[in-house]
């Protein structure tokens, strides 16, 4: 939202930079930490042109394109209809949290956990703000994040580590589902139980109904909604899905998206969360450098002989599950424990799954955000879900 104009009697302009820096540090905390970690890792591995190989350009391009398309849908107010439909059918915040959680869980199976969160977390923030449920927002976003990570583990296209391991080990669909189905079903039960614990704040009946007024939209475009733009964004979103399924090259997608946005509304480029993209770049550098440390390589080779699942789970907490899958696949020929460990390992710390950073960054960008409370709720919910799934994983593998 644009900053309010100064009013008479307001604080002197000299104190404004302090407020600006405080807000910047709060909203960009993850980026700053990841940048510091990347700089530290450069002390272990000297910078070189090989750094370019660390970056997963496909993931970065997909994130960039999806953020543009989602910003377009928001500018066209196409989330309004879904929001009004939900508001007319729910009676409290617990019901809405349950519906949004299920949307994230099942959509992540086909459009990946990243895309699911990029699509539904901004919509959730928008809808909860209109309903006056800011206090309930954190739990809803955290639960959506857990649901997207757990729902994505079922399908080969659900998340980047599944795509990589499915291809690397040349698994058959039957073998893949044999490994993922039990964990996916258990994850759904945990998400349903967690949704049952969500706050049940009733929908206020006084005043205008939220379903009767338009939802606030992004300031990235002030133009009135136009059907042709909506159809264009829908086509661009379909192109993103084709790229997710590897039916369209990501470089072709990037060209289509840039051309389409230039035609429709070039102001949408301002709506892209470039800080999130830089955060991903920093983590790719960290994981790439750690993979080249000889002592770490020897340690992993020894552990993986008898502790594949545990090693994958624990390493995911430190360098995230996608780099962990890439790193550990060089040391084991047994895909089952590695697949299970990196997926279950997506729960736990904020960086265990890079998709979780999407939710945190989107929430932290809010003026009234409470990142500290978000991290507390996130950690508790993740650990509660992680423990039973870890026990199941140990039993299966």
C-alpha positions in Angstrom: 0.0 0.0 0.0 1.3 3.5 -0.6 2.6 5.3 2.4 0.2 7.8 3.9 0.9 11.5 3.4 2.4 13.3 6.4 -0.2 15.0 8.6 0.1 18.1 10.7 1.6 17.3 14.0 3.3 14.2 12.8 6.9 13.3 13.8 9.7 15.2 12.2 11.0 13.9 8.9 14.4 13.1 10.5 13.0 10.1 12.3 11.4 8.6 9.2 14.5 6.8 7.9 14.7 4.9 11.2 11.1 3.6 10.7 11.9 2.8 7.0 15.0 0.8 8.0 13.2 -1.0 10.8 10.5 -2.1 8.4 13.1 -3.1 5.8 15.0 -5.2 8.3 11.8 -6.9 9.5 10.5 -7.7 6.0 13.9 -8.7 4.6 15.3 -10.6 7.5 15.4 -14.0 5.7 17.2 -12.3 2.7 19.8 -10.7 5.0 20.4 -14.0 6.9 20.7 -16.0 3.7 23.1 -13.4 2.2 25.3 -13.6 5.3 25.3 -17.4 5.0 26.3 -17.2 1.3 29.1 -14.8 2.1 30.3 -17.1 4.9 30.2 -20.1 2.6 32.4 -18.2 0.1 35.2 -18.4 2.7 35.0 -22.2 2.4 34.9 -22.3 -1.4 36.5 -19.5 -3.3 34.2 -17.7 -5.8 34.5 -18.8 -9.3 32.5 -19.1 -12.6 31.4 -22.5 -11.3 29.0 -20.7 -9.0 26.7 -20.3 -11.9 26.1 -24.0 -11.9 24.8 -23.8 -8.4 21.7 -21.9 -9.5 18.6 -23.7 -10.4 17.6 -21.3 -13.2 14.4 -23.3 -14.0 13.1 -22.8 -10.4 14.1 -19.1 -10.5 12.4 -18.5 -13.8 9.2 -20.3 -12.7 9.0 -18.3 -9.5 9.5 -15.0 -11.4 6.9 -15.9 -14.0 4.3 -17.2 -11.4 4.7 -14.0 -9.3 3.9 -11.9 -12.4 0.9 -14.0 -13.3 -0.5 -14.1 -9.8 0.0 -10.3 -9.5 -2.0 -10.0 -12.8 -4.9 -12.0 -11.4 -4.9 -9.9 -8.2 -4.9 -6.7 -10.2 -7.8 -7.9 -12.3 -9.7 -8.8 -9.0 -10.2 -12.4 -10.1 -9.8 -13.6 -6.6 -12.9 -11.7 -5.6 -15.3 -14.2 -7.0 -13.6 -17.1 -5.2 -13.4 -15.0 -2.0 -17.1 -14.1 -2.1 -18.1 -17.7 -2.9 -16.2 -18.9 0.2 -17.5 -16.2 2.5 -21.1 -17.0 1.6 -20.5 -20.7 2.6 -18.3 -20.4 5.8 -19.4 -19.3 9.2 -16.0 -18.9 11.1 -12.3 -18.7 10.6 -11.8 -22.4 11.3 -13.9 -23.4 8.3 -12.1 -21.0 6.1 -8.7 -22.2 7.2 -9.8 -25.8 6.5 -10.9 -25.0 3.0 -7.8 -23.0 2.2 -5.6 -25.7 3.7 -7.2 -28.4 1.5 -6.8 -26.2 -1.6 -3.1 -26.0 -0.9 -2.7 -29.7 -0.1 -4.4 -31.0 -3.3 -3.3 -28.3 -5.7 0.4 -28.7 -4.7 0.2 -32.3 -6.0 -0.1 -31.0 -9.6 1.2 -27.4 -9.6 4.0 -27.8 -7.0 4.2 -26.5 -3.5 5.8 -23.2 -4.7 3.0 -22.4 -7.1 0.3 -23.4 -4.6 1.6 -21.0 -2.0 2.2 -18.2 -4.5 -1.4 -18.6 -5.5 -3.3 -19.1 -2.3 -1.2 -17.3 0.4 -1.7 -13.8 -1.2 -5.4 -14.6 -1.5 -5.6 -15.7 2.1 -3.9 -12.5 3.3 -6.3 -10.5 1.2 -9.4 -12.4 2.5 -8.5 -12.5 6.2 -7.8 -8.8 6.1 -11.2 -8.0 4.6 -12.9 -10.2 7.2 -10.9 -8.5 10.1 -9.2 -11.8 11.1 -5.6 -10.6 11.3 -5.0 -12.5 14.5 -6.1 -15.7 12.9 -4.0 -15.1 9.8 -0.7 -16.5 11.0 -2.1 -20.0 11.9 -3.9 -20.1 8.5 -0.8 -19.3 6.5 1.4 -21.7 8.5 -1.1 -24.5 8.0 -1.3 -23.8 4.3 2.5 -24.0 4.1 2.6 -27.4 5.9 -0.3 -28.6 3.7 1.4 -27.6 0.5 4.7 -29.3 1.5 2.9 -32.5 2.5 0.5 -32.6 -0.4 3.3 -32.1 -2.9 5.1 -35.2 -1.8 2.6 -37.6 -3.4 3.4 -36.8 -7.1 6.6 -36.7 -9.1 5.7 -33.1 -10.2 4.7 -32.0 -6.7 8.1 -30.4 -5.8 11.6 -30.0 -7.2 13.2 -32.8 -5.2 10.6 -35.3 -6.4 11.2 -34.3 -10.0 14.9 -34.6 -9.6 14.9 -38.0 -7.7 12.2 -39.5 -10.0 14.4 -38.7 -13.0 17.8 -39.4 -11.3 16.8 -42.9 -10.2 14.6 -43.6 -13.2 11.8 -44.8 -11.0 8.6 -46.3 -12.3 5.3 -44.6 -11.2 4.3 -47.6 -9.2 7.6 -47.6 -7.2 7.3 -43.9 -6.7 3.8 -44.1 -5.3 4.8 -47.0 -3.1 7.2 -44.8 -1.4 5.0 -41.6 -1.1 1.5 -42.8 -0.6 1.7 -43.8 3.1 3.4 -40.5 4.0 0.9 -38.5 1.9 -2.1 -40.1 3.6 -0.6 -39.6 7.0 0.2 -36.0 6.1 -3.4 -35.3 5.1 -4.7 -36.7 8.5 -2.3 -34.5 10.4 -3.4 -31.4 8.4 -7.0 -32.2 9.1 -6.3 -32.5 12.8 -4.3 -29.3 12.8 -7.2 -27.5 11.0 -9.5 -28.7 13.7 -7.4 -26.7 16.2 -7.6 -23.4 14.3 -9.3 -20.5 16.0 -13.1 -20.4 15.3 -13.8 -16.7 15.1 -17.3 -16.2 13.8 -18.1 -14.1 10.8 -19.4 -10.7 12.0 -23.0 -10.1 11.0 -23.0 -6.3 11.7 -22.2 -3.8 9.0 -21.8 -4.5 5.3 -21.2 -8.1 4.4 -17.6 -8.7 3.2 -19.2 -10.7 0.4 -21.0 -7.7 -0.9 -18.0 -5.5 -1.4 -14.9 -5.8 -3.6 -11.7 -7.1 -2.1 -8.7 -4.8 -2.0 -6.3 -5.5 -4.8 -2.7 -4.9 -5.4 -1.7 -1.4 -6.3 0.4 -2.7 -9.2 -2.3 -1.8 -11.7 -5.0 0.9 -11.4 -6.7 -0.1 -14.7 -10.2 -1.4 -14.5 -10.6 -5.1 -14.9 -10.8 -6.3 -18.6 -11.8 -9.7 -19.8 -9.1 -9.9 -22.4 -6.4 -9.4 -19.7 -7.9 -12.1 -17.6 -7.9 -14.5 -20.5 -4.3 -13.6 -21.2 -3.2 -14.2 -17.6 -5.1 -17.5 -17.7 -3.2 -18.5 -20.8 0.1 -17.5 -19.2 -0.7 -19.5 -16.1 -1.4 -22.5 -18.4 2.1 -22.0 -19.9 3.5 -22.0 -16.4 1.9 -25.4 -15.8 3.2 -26.8 -19.0 6.7 -25.7 -17.9 6.1 -27.4 -14.5 5.3 -30.6 -16.3 8.4 -30.1 -18.5 6.2 -29.8 -21.7 7.5 -26.3 -22.3 11.0 -25.0 -22.0 11.5 -22.4 -19.2 13.3 -20.0 -21.6 10.3 -20.0 -23.9 8.0 -19.4 -20.9 10.1 -16.5 -19.8 9.8 -14.9 -23.2 6.0 -15.4 -23.3 5.5 -14.0 -19.8 7.6 -10.9 -20.4 5.9 -10.2 -23.7 2.4 -10.9 -22.3 2.9 -8.6 -19.3 4.4 -5.8 -21.4 1.2 -6.0 -23.5 -1.2 -6.3 -20.5 0.2 -4.2 -17.7 3.9 -3.5 -17.4 3.4 -2.1 -13.9 3.1 -5.6 -12.7 6.9 -5.9 -12.8 6.9 -3.8 -9.7 4.8 -6.4 -7.9 7.5 -9.1 -8.2 9.1 -10.0 -4.9 12.7 -9.7 -6.0 13.9 -10.2 -2.5 12.5 -13.7 -2.5 14.4 -14.5 -5.8 17.6 -13.2 -4.3 16.9 -15.4 -1.2 16.7 -18.4 -3.4 20.0 -17.4 -5.1 21.8 -17.1 -1.8 20.6 -20.6 -0.6 21.7 -22.2 -3.9 25.2 -20.7 -3.3 25.3 -22.0 0.3 24.2 -25.5 -0.6 26.5 -25.6 -3.6 29.5 -24.5 -1.6 28.8 -26.9 1.3 28.6 -29.8 -1.2 32.2 -29.1 -2.2 33.6 -29.3 1.4 35.6 -32.6 1.5 35.0 -33.2 5.3 31.2 -32.9 4.7 31.4 -35.3 1.8 33.2 -37.9 3.9 30.7 -37.5 6.7 27.7 -37.9 4.4 29.2 -41.0 2.7 29.6 -42.7 6.0 26.2 -41.8 7.4 24.3 -42.8 4.3 25.5 -46.4 4.5 23.0 -47.1 7.4 21.1 -43.9 8.0 19.7 -42.7 4.7 16.4 -41.5 5.9 17.7 -39.7 9.0 20.6 -38.1 7.1 18.2 -36.8 4.5 15.8 -35.5 7.1 18.5 -33.8 9.2 20.4 -32.3 6.3 17.2 -30.8 4.9 16.8 -28.8 8.1 20.1 -27.1 7.4 20.4 -26.6 3.7 16.8 -27.3 2.7 15.4 -30.5 1.1 16.0 -29.7 -2.6 19.8 -29.2 -2.3 19.9 -32.1 0.2 18.3 -34.4 -2.4 20.8 -33.3 -5.1 23.7 -33.6 -2.7 22.9 -37.0 -1.2 21.9 -38.7 -4.4 25.6 -38.9 -5.2 26.2 -41.2 -2.3 23.4 -43.7 -2.3 21.6 -46.0 -4.8 18.6 -46.5 -2.6 15.9 -43.9 -3.6 13.2 -44.7 -1.1 14.7 -43.4 2.1 16.1 -40.4 0.3 12.8 -39.6 -1.2 11.0 -40.0 2.1 13.7 -38.2 4.1 13.8 -35.1 2.0 10.0 -34.8 1.8 9.4 -35.3 5.6 12.5 -33.1 6.1 10.6 -30.3 4.4 9.0 -29.8 7.8 10.9 -28.3 10.7 13.0 -25.2 10.2 11.9 -22.3 8.0 14.6 -23.2 5.4 13.9 -26.9 5.4 11.7 -26.3 2.4 12.4 -23.2 0.3 8.7 -23.1 -0.4 8.2 -22.1 3.2 10.2 -19.0 2.6 7.5 -17.9 0.1 4.9 -17.9 2.8 7.2 -16.1 5.3 8.2 -13.5 2.8 4.6 -12.8 1.7 3.4 -12.5 5.3 6.5 -10.4 6.4 5.7 -7.8 3.7 2.6 -6.8 5.5 2.8 -3.5 7.4 1.3 -5.1 10.5 3.3 -8.3 10.2 4.7 -10.0 13.3 7.6 -12.2 12.0 8.7 -13.3 15.4 5.2 -14.7 16.3 5.0 -16.3 12.8 8.3 -18.1 13.3 7.1 -19.4 16.7 3.8 -20.7 15.4 5.5 -22.1 12.3 8.1 -24.0 14.3 5.6 -25.5 16.8 3.2 -26.7 14.0 6.0 -28.0 11.9 7.6 -30.0 14.8 4.2 -31.4 15.8 3.6 -32.7 12.3 7.3 -33.7 11.8 7.5 -36.1 14.7 4.8 -38.6 13.8 5.9 -38.5 10.1 9.5 -39.1 11.1 8.5 -42.1 13.2 6.5 -43.4 10.2 9.4 -42.8 7.9 11.8 -44.7 10.2 9.4 -47.6 10.4 9.0 -47.8 6.6 12.7 -47.4 5.8 
